[in-house]
């Protein structure tokens, strides 16, 4: 996994971003939780660069731009993968 910050592209041009912005999505969270979201965003972008998601191949999805969820322990991350922009957008995080 390539740990990178928001909007920093990997060699294939993939990156993750908060949508609409960091303050809206993770504002008010503890630093440890924000760091965990950044690691998840980076991992999701790394998977998307390979044509994958946590649930399998992205090409097999009949609704490719749908809002997806990924959960880890007590955190639920709502995100979208937009292949033509090479972006993973983190839209909401629930703790």
N, CA and C of each residue as an Amber inpcrd file, in Angstrom:
protein
   285
   0.8380000  -1.1780000   0.0000000   0.0000000   0.0000000   0.0000000
   0.8850000   1.2450000   0.0000000   0.4790000   2.2130000  -0.7460000
   1.2010000   3.4750000  -0.8380000   0.4710000   4.5050000   0.0120000
   1.0230000   4.8390000   1.1720000   0.3860000   5.8410000   2.0210000
   0.6870000   7.2210000   1.4590000  -0.3340000   7.9120000   1.0920000
  -0.1740000   9.2410000   0.5090000  -1.2920000  10.1240000   1.0180000
  -1.1260000  11.4000000   0.8890000  -2.1390000  12.3310000   1.3650000
  -3.2580000  12.5240000   0.3660000  -4.2450000  13.2880000   0.7760000
  -5.3880000  13.5560000  -0.0770000  -4.9480000  14.2370000  -1.3690000
  -5.4320000  13.7180000  -2.4850000  -5.1590000  14.3050000  -3.7850000
  -3.7900000  14.0000000  -4.3580000  -2.9550000  13.2490000  -3.6590000
  -1.6170000  12.9090000  -4.1510000  -1.7270000  11.6390000  -4.9910000
  -1.3990000  11.7580000  -6.2620000  -1.5540000  10.6480000  -7.1970000
  -0.4090000   9.6510000  -7.0900000  -0.7310000   8.3810000  -7.3740000
   0.3160000   7.3670000  -7.4750000   0.8730000   7.4060000  -8.9000000
   1.7250000   6.4720000  -9.2530000   2.3400000   6.4810000 -10.5740000
   1.3300000   6.2520000 -11.6940000   0.1940000   5.6250000 -11.3840000
  -0.8490000   5.3990000 -12.3890000  -1.8360000   6.5670000 -12.4650000
  -1.6690000   7.5780000 -11.6100000  -2.5380000   8.7430000 -11.6250000
  -3.7290000   8.6650000 -10.6840000  -3.8350000   7.5940000  -9.8970000
  -4.9610000   7.4360000  -8.9630000  -4.6940000   8.1820000  -7.6700000
  -5.7600000   8.7500000  -7.1040000  -5.6890000   9.4440000  -5.8270000
  -7.0450000   9.3220000  -5.1360000  -7.0880000   9.7310000  -3.8870000
  -8.3560000   9.7940000  -3.1540000  -8.5410000  11.2230000  -2.6920000
  -9.7970000  11.6090000  -2.5090000 -10.1240000  12.9580000  -2.0450000
 -11.3680000  12.9090000  -1.1710000 -11.4820000  13.8800000  -0.2810000
 -12.7200000  14.0620000   0.4720000 -13.7120000  14.7950000  -0.4180000
 -14.9720000  14.4290000  -0.3190000 -16.0070000  15.0720000  -1.1070000
 -17.1560000  15.4700000  -0.1810000 -17.4290000  16.7280000   0.0350000
 -16.9410000  17.8960000  -0.6800000 -15.6270000  18.4630000  -0.1370000
 -15.2240000  18.1070000   1.0710000 -13.9680000  18.5950000   1.6330000
 -13.7000000  17.9270000   2.9650000 -12.4660000  18.0510000   3.4380000
 -12.0590000  17.3930000   4.6770000 -12.8780000  17.8560000   5.8780000
 -13.1450000  19.1300000   5.9730000 -13.8890000  19.6460000   7.1230000
 -15.2990000  19.0490000   7.1720000 -15.9240000  18.8990000   6.0250000
 -17.2690000  18.3360000   5.9640000 -17.2670000  16.8490000   6.3350000
 -16.2840000  16.1110000   5.8450000 -16.2800000  14.6480000   6.0070000
 -15.7000000  14.2090000   7.3410000 -14.5650000  14.7640000   7.7300000
 -13.8920000  14.2950000   8.9530000 -13.6650000  15.4050000   9.9710000
 -14.2670000  16.5620000   9.7590000 -14.1130000  17.6590000  10.7070000
 -14.6220000  17.2710000  12.0870000 -13.8510000  17.5830000  13.1060000
 -14.2360000  17.2690000  14.4710000 -13.8210000  15.8890000  14.9460000
 -13.2580000  15.0930000  14.0700000 -12.7930000  13.7580000  14.4690000
 -11.4570000  13.8470000  15.1850000 -11.1770000  12.8600000  16.0170000
  -9.8600000  12.7620000  16.6500000  -8.8090000  12.5160000  15.5750000
  -7.5840000  12.9430000  15.8550000  -6.4930000  12.7600000  14.8980000
  -6.2800000  11.2970000  14.5440000  -6.4200000  10.4080000  15.5080000
  -6.2160000   8.9740000  15.2170000  -7.2780000   8.4610000  14.2420000
  -8.5090000   8.9240000  14.3890000  -9.5670000   8.5160000  13.4660000
  -9.3490000   9.1090000  12.0780000  -8.9150000  10.3600000  12.0270000
  -8.6170000  10.9830000  10.7260000  -7.4960000  10.2450000  10.0130000
  -6.4740000   9.8520000  10.7530000  -5.3640000   9.0820000  10.1640000
  -5.8550000   7.7470000   9.6260000  -6.7670000   7.1090000  10.3700000
  -7.3240000   5.8330000   9.9180000  -8.0990000   6.0110000   8.6160000
  -8.8480000   7.0980000   8.4920000  -9.5940000   7.3750000   7.2620000
  -8.6230000   7.5960000   6.1040000  -7.5290000   8.2890000   6.3500000
  -6.5410000   8.5300000   5.2990000  -5.8990000   7.2280000   4.8260000
  -5.6290000   6.3270000   5.7490000  -5.0620000   5.0210000   5.3800000
  -6.0740000   4.2390000   4.5380000  -7.3420000   4.2810000   4.9360000
  -8.3870000   3.6000000   4.1770000  -8.5190000   4.2140000   2.7840000
  -8.5160000   5.5380000   2.6970000  -8.5960000   6.2080000   1.3990000
  -7.4530000   5.8150000   0.4830000  -6.2590000   5.7630000   1.0320000
  -5.0860000   5.3730000   0.2550000  -5.2030000   3.9230000  -0.2090000
  -5.6690000   3.0520000   0.6780000  -5.8220000   1.6370000   0.3200000
  -6.8910000   1.4550000  -0.7620000  -8.0010000   2.1840000  -0.6460000
  -9.0480000   2.0860000  -1.6610000  -8.5600000   2.5890000  -3.0170000
  -7.7560000   3.6490000  -3.0160000  -7.1930000   4.1560000  -4.2760000
  -6.2030000   3.1510000  -4.8680000  -5.4110000   2.5070000  -4.0190000
  -4.4780000   1.4830000  -4.5030000  -5.2330000   0.3180000  -5.1360000
  -6.3240000  -0.1100000  -4.4970000  -7.1440000  -1.1830000  -5.0590000
  -7.7690000  -0.7600000  -6.3860000  -8.3330000   0.4400000  -6.4200000
  -8.9890000   0.9320000  -7.6340000  -8.0100000   1.0260000  -8.8010000
  -6.7620000   1.3770000  -8.5140000  -5.7440000   1.4570000  -9.5660000
  -5.5150000   0.0870000 -10.2090000  -5.8210000  -0.9740000  -9.4750000
  -5.6790000  -2.3350000  -9.9850000  -7.0030000  -2.8800000 -10.5340000
  -8.0360000  -2.0280000 -10.5570000  -9.3410000  -2.4540000 -11.0370000
 -10.1260000  -3.2550000 -10.0190000  -9.7600000  -3.0880000  -8.7550000
 -10.3850000  -3.8550000  -7.6830000 -11.0420000  -2.9500000  -6.6610000
 -11.9320000  -3.5360000  -5.8910000 -12.5230000  -2.9230000  -4.7200000
 -12.5080000  -3.9590000  -3.6200000 -12.8910000  -3.6180000  -2.4180000
 -12.9150000  -4.5900000  -1.3340000 -13.8010000  -5.8080000  -1.6270000
 -14.7920000  -5.6270000  -2.5130000 -15.7270000  -6.7060000  -2.8380000
 -15.4070000  -7.4350000  -4.1330000 -14.3070000  -7.1010000  -4.7980000
 -13.9540000  -7.7850000  -6.0450000 -13.6550000  -6.8160000  -7.1690000
 -13.7990000  -7.3150000  -8.3960000 -13.4860000  -6.5190000  -9.5800000
 -14.4630000  -5.3640000  -9.7490000 -13.9300000  -4.1890000 -10.0570000
 -14.7860000  -3.0320000 -10.3110000 -15.5560000  -3.1830000 -11.6190000
 -14.9840000  -3.8620000 -12.6030000 -15.6320000  -4.0390000 -13.8970000
 -16.9060000  -4.8670000 -13.8020000 -17.0350000  -5.6920000 -12.7700000
 -18.2010000  -6.5540000 -12.6160000 -19.3880000  -5.8430000 -11.9760000
 -19.2290000  -4.5890000 -11.6130000 -20.2730000  -3.8490000 -10.9260000
 -21.2530000  -3.2600000 -11.9360000 -22.5560000  -3.6060000 -11.8420000
 -23.5240000  -3.0510000 -12.7900000 -23.7920000  -1.5550000 -12.5700000
 -23.4500000  -1.0250000 -11.4000000 -23.6060000   0.3970000 -11.1050000
 -22.2570000   0.9550000 -10.6420000 -21.3420000   1.2140000 -11.5620000
 -19.9660000   1.5490000 -11.1800000 -19.7950000   2.8360000 -10.3850000
 -20.6880000   3.8080000 -10.5050000 -20.5220000   5.0790000  -9.7860000
 -21.3480000   5.1490000  -8.5040000 -21.8780000   4.0280000  -8.0930000
 -22.7310000   4.0130000  -6.9010000 -21.9430000   4.3620000  -5.6430000
 -22.6540000   4.7570000  -4.6220000 -22.0530000   5.0160000  -3.3210000
 -21.7980000   3.6600000  -2.6600000 -20.5640000   3.4230000  -2.2590000
 -20.1600000   2.1490000  -1.6700000 -19.8440000   2.3530000  -0.1970000
 -19.7910000   1.2650000   0.5330000 -19.4040000   1.3380000   1.9410000
 -18.2660000   0.3740000   2.2080000 -17.4470000   0.7730000   3.1640000
 -16.3700000  -0.0860000   3.6520000 -16.3420000   0.0950000   5.1580000
 -16.3360000  -1.0060000   5.8910000 -16.3260000  -0.8940000   7.3500000
 -15.1310000  -1.6180000   7.9350000 -14.6300000  -1.0150000   8.9960000
 -13.5280000  -1.5850000   9.7580000 -13.8050000  -1.2670000  11.2200000
 -13.8270000  -2.2980000  12.0370000 -14.1410000  -2.1490000  13.4590000
 -15.4000000  -1.2930000  13.6390000 -15.2840000  -0.1090000  14.2350000
 -16.4680000   0.7240000  14.4730000 -16.5940000   1.8640000  13.4650000
 -15.8280000   1.8240000  12.3890000 -15.8350000   2.8960000  11.3940000
 -16.5070000   2.4180000  10.1110000 -17.4090000   3.2420000   9.5920000
 -18.0680000   2.9760000   8.3210000 -17.7490000   4.1320000   7.3760000
 -17.1380000   3.8130000   6.2380000 -16.7160000   4.8120000   5.2590000
 -17.6020000   4.6750000   4.0220000 -18.2050000   5.7830000   3.6160000
 -19.0020000   5.8470000   2.3990000 -18.1280000   6.4940000   1.3190000
 -18.0130000   5.8320000   0.1600000 -17.1060000   6.3320000  -0.8690000
 -17.6210000   6.0060000  -2.2640000 -17.0320000   6.6600000  -3.2570000
 -17.3140000   6.4050000  -4.6680000 -15.9950000   6.2130000  -5.4040000
 -16.0170000   5.3350000  -6.4000000 -14.8720000   5.1490000  -7.2890000
 -15.2870000   5.6910000  -8.6610000 -14.5340000   6.6590000  -9.1580000
 -14.8220000   7.2640000 -10.4590000 -13.6210000   6.9730000 -11.3740000
 -13.6810000   5.8700000 -12.1330000 -12.5210000   5.4400000 -12.9260000
 -12.0260000   6.4540000 -13.9500000 -12.9320000   7.1590000 -14.6470000
 -12.4580000   8.0810000 -15.6860000 -11.7120000   9.2810000 -15.1010000
 -11.9220000   9.5680000 -13.8260000 -11.1590000  10.6300000 -13.1500000
  -9.9870000  10.0690000 -12.3540000  -9.9420000   8.7380000 -12.2290000
  -8.9200000   8.0570000 -11.4310000  -8.9410000   8.5740000  -9.9910000
 -10.1540000   8.6050000  -9.4350000 -10.3380000   9.1160000  -8.0820000
 -11.2470000   8.2200000  -7.2660000 -10.9270000   8.1530000  -5.9890000
 -11.8060000   7.5810000  -4.9710000 -12.2240000   8.7550000  -4.1010000
 -13.5290000   8.9930000  -4.0160000 -14.0420000  10.1000000  -3.2240000
 -14.6060000   9.5720000  -1.9150000 -14.0680000  10.0450000  -0.7950000
 -14.5750000   9.7060000   0.5270000 -15.6740000  10.7270000   0.8420000
 -16.9200000  10.2470000   0.9320000 -18.0740000  11.1340000   1.0740000
 -18.5610000  11.2920000   2.5050000 -18.4070000  10.2500000   3.3080000
 -18.9220000  10.3080000   4.6820000 -18.2220000   9.2500000   5.5090000
 -18.0550000   9.5380000   6.8000000 -17.4740000   8.5820000   7.7240000
 -18.3150000   8.5690000   8.9920000 -18.7610000   7.3870000   9.3840000
 -19.5040000   7.2170000  10.6300000 -18.6580000   6.4290000  11.5970000
 -18.6360000   6.8750000  12.8550000 -17.9140000   6.1500000  13.8960000
 -18.8840000   5.4470000  14.8100000
